[in-house]
Amino acid sequence: MAYDIEQIRRDFPILEREVNRRKLVYFDSGATAQKPQRVIEATDRLMRESNANIHRGVHHLSGVMTEMYEEARERVRKFIGAQHREEVIFTAGATASINLVAYAWSSRFLREGDNVVVSEMEHHSNIVPWQLACERHGAELRVLPFDDRGELMMDKLGELIDERTRLVAVTEASNTLGTMPDLEPIIAKAHAVGAVVMVDGCQGIVHGGGNVAERGYDFYAFSGHKLYGPTGIGVLYGRKELLEAMPPFMGGGDMVDKVTFAKTTYAPLPLKYEAGTSNFIGAVGLGEAIEYVESIGMETIEVYEQELLEYMTEQLSTIEDLKIYGTAERKCPLVCFTIEGTHPYDVGMILDKLGVAIRTGHHCAEPVMTHFGVTGMCRASIGMYNTKEEVDALVKGVERAVMMLK
């Protein structure tokens, strides 16, 4: 189908606003994506017409809200390709999802002398929880490096993953380099020694990720707000047998079967990991966002964004002294760069004055910055609503920043 970019842009009301008396150009979707009108309207309507706590009430509104919440779970299940609805856990976000696994899984399966392997290009949320788990249990943290193109060095797998490896944590798409690594050999090697794989899908889920059962993912995490959904809602996928073998992460309401002072028994999946009042409004909003992107077609969006990525890369590459980080063969649509003799924050602030929003800093990926010997980078990340004209505005703004700062 044809990609109707004008209609898509009309679906996102924030794109009509001005910043510093200029029409907003938003290249920060990797941090959080903007929301389509149908998601905004759906969450607003829920709060005005259907708000009631789920699972615990016999009254009409509670029943209606519970049904919508569980329908959203089923939408997520189909979208990510999970086999069972019980394998879809709603959380506060990807960080919460990964921490849940790092705590609950490690308390059952990680022991002194074991090791956990993480990649060098991970977001802090897929590094720090594993550091903490290794510290708690006396395990070793090992690092799978990447080369200067941003490709994971698969030839190192043999020396890093061994019979004491219990888990491998790796991203589906790097939030700094854009790299979308081939996870098949990593998963195969991990499974061959009995290890499990935790995949960070925050960037990947928006750009062709998922298919968790087909690809052999053991755990998978993503946040709704990067998928054009509300903030404060995330998803953890885990293979059913693993989730059943793990202890609860948090205690409270809804995750229990029976509570006595002598002993508490726990509710079955997925409630076992959904203690307290869930973000039911956010979950339904995420389901609405999924329906929206599916109505356009994930493959259709991906083709459009890849064309825009190629154009952005070509245009930025014409700027003198600009260096792009991450030139892997397969990338999600973002570009990280620095300009010799300038600071990323200064570039970002000048672009903001021109109405162009990008992200600057270490992007919660300090090991990537260390690899390249920089303290920060500028990042322009593409969403389904961006255009070539906006890329031109970005490039013109960067050129102006160079002229002002050098």
Number of C-alpha atoms within 10 A of each C-alpha: 6 7 14 10 14 11 10 14 17 14 17 18 13 15 17 12 11 12 15 11 10 13 14 19 25 24 25 20 25 26 16 19 24 21 21 21 15 16 25 17 12 18 22 14 13 18 11 9 9 18 16 20 18 22 16 13 12 9 9 11 16 18 18 15 21 19 15 21 24 18 16 22 24 17 19 23 22 14 18 18 16 23 16 15 19 21 23 26 23 28 26 20 20 25 22 22 26 28 19 19 25 23 20 21 20 20 16 11 13 24 18 13 12 19 26 25 24 24 20 22 30 25 24 15 17 25 22 15 19 28 17 16 24 22 13 15 17 15 22 19 20 17 18 21 19 17 12 13 14 24 20 22 13 15 9 13 18 10 8 19 23 17 13 19 24 23 27 27 24 27 26 27 29 26 27 29 26 26 26 24 22 14 18 12 12 19 21 15 17 22 18 13 15 14 22 23 24 24 26 28 25 30 26 24 23 26 25 17 18 23 17 21 17 11 13 16 21 22 24 29 28 28 30 29 25 23 26 26 29 27 20 17 25 27 29 26 29 25 20 18 10 14 24 16 12 18 16 22 18 14 15 12 15 19 22 19 13 10 10 7 5 5 7 12 12 17 17 14 17 18 22 26 29 24 17 13 13 18 20 23 24 26 30 27 31 30 24 24 25 22 18 19 18 14 9 15 13 19 13 15 19 18 13 20 22 18 13 21 22 13 15 22 18 11 15 21 15 11 15 11 13 18 15 19 22 22 16 18 11 15 21 27 30 29 26 22 21 20 21 13 11 16 17 21 15 16 24 23 17 19 23 19 14 22 21 26 23 23 21 22 18 20 20 15 22 18 17 25 19 12 14 11 9 13 13 23 26 25 29 26 26 25 27 24 24 22 18 13 10 17 24 15 17 25 19 17 21 22 19 15 19 21 9 12 14 9
